[in-house]
Amino acid sequence: MSQEDYIKQLHELIDGSVDKFNASIPGIQENIAMRMSVLIKDLDIDNQGNIVNNVKNLRLMGQIKQEISNIVLNKQLEANVAEFLNKFTDVASLQNQYFKSMNKSFKPEAILTEIRNQSIEATANSLTEAGINANVIEPVTEMLRTNITAGGSWRDLNKMVQDYILNNEKGLGALQRYTTQITNDSLNQFSAQYTYTIADSLNYKWFIYTGSLLRTSRAFCEALVAKRYVHKSELPAIVRGDFEPFKKTDNMNPKTGLPKGMVDGTTATNFFVYRGGYNCGHQLTPTDARFVPLDIRSRFPG
């Protein structure tokens, strides 16, 4: 397998899996919004249009929570999650083929299976009842509880709930925003961790920063894609943003001391996993030193 074929297949596999899982989410959000608009009309309000703090309204809040859960956590979502989780095995298989093509003696070790299994378990928890309840349904419930107990405006509550479910500053509703990040980060971080574990065991020193640049790509990722070739010894400087062409930008986060968008606590060691931050679709792909241009390679020992 050629390096370019591998890079293309890996990113198509990850991006395609994420896109396919999330394709149905906007429709689910529309269903939630429509049902919510009906249920909220049943809230008791006073003559000024404010919500009454009474037993009926508090009980209705529980019904609303259950109905949202029924809409989201259905058999179709269960099937979609199962299909998505299978992609972890597909990514691992593709990576095994790539490393085998570069090193005929490579054999997957038991730790790689454990990394895959733990990643699948964590992702399953995030995309099923526990994760959806905590990150999507509970915030809606809290909006209702706060406005009922405080006697908030019915009109304001309705707008607040609809905005939360259907739209935010990024143009994504709450469920889509959550599932997009979980699917993107889980598969990309698994791929990165799996890659690094193999690359470290085989003592690879050179990597290529790969992945498409989108309208939402961070300045850090744009700069590192432009740099392209990364030697392992450069990672401390890269995490500090001390590399060309990133140094020409003004995109450091003064609170973290890291380039903007990177996960707080990113270091040269865990950069392989976190890369450009949450929702980053780029990868550090190991490459043989002989594929690195001589003028770049000659600056580094080994």
Secondary structure as UniProt FT lines:
FT   HELIX           3..22
FT   TURN            23..24
FT   HELIX           25..40
FT   TURN            41..42
FT   TURN            47..48
FT   STRAND          50..51
FT   HELIX           55..72
FT   HELIX           75..102
FT   TURN            104..105
FT   HELIX           110..127
FT   HELIX           129..132
FT   HELIX           133..137
FT   HELIX           138..150
FT   HELIX           154..166
FT   TURN            169..170
FT   HELIX           174..201
FT   TURN            202..203
FT   STRAND          206..210
FT   TURN            215..216
FT   HELIX           219..227
FT   STRAND          229..231
FT   HELIX           232..234
FT   HELIX           235..239
FT   TURN            240..241
FT   TURN            244..245
FT   HELIX           246..248
FT   STRAND          252..253
FT   TURN            254..257
FT   STRAND          258..259
FT   TURN            260..261
FT   TURN            264..265
FT   TURN            268..270
FT   HELIX           271..274
FT   TURN            275..276
FT   TURN            278..279
FT   STRAND          283..287
FT   HELIX           289..291
FT   HELIX           294..297
FT   TURN            298..299
//
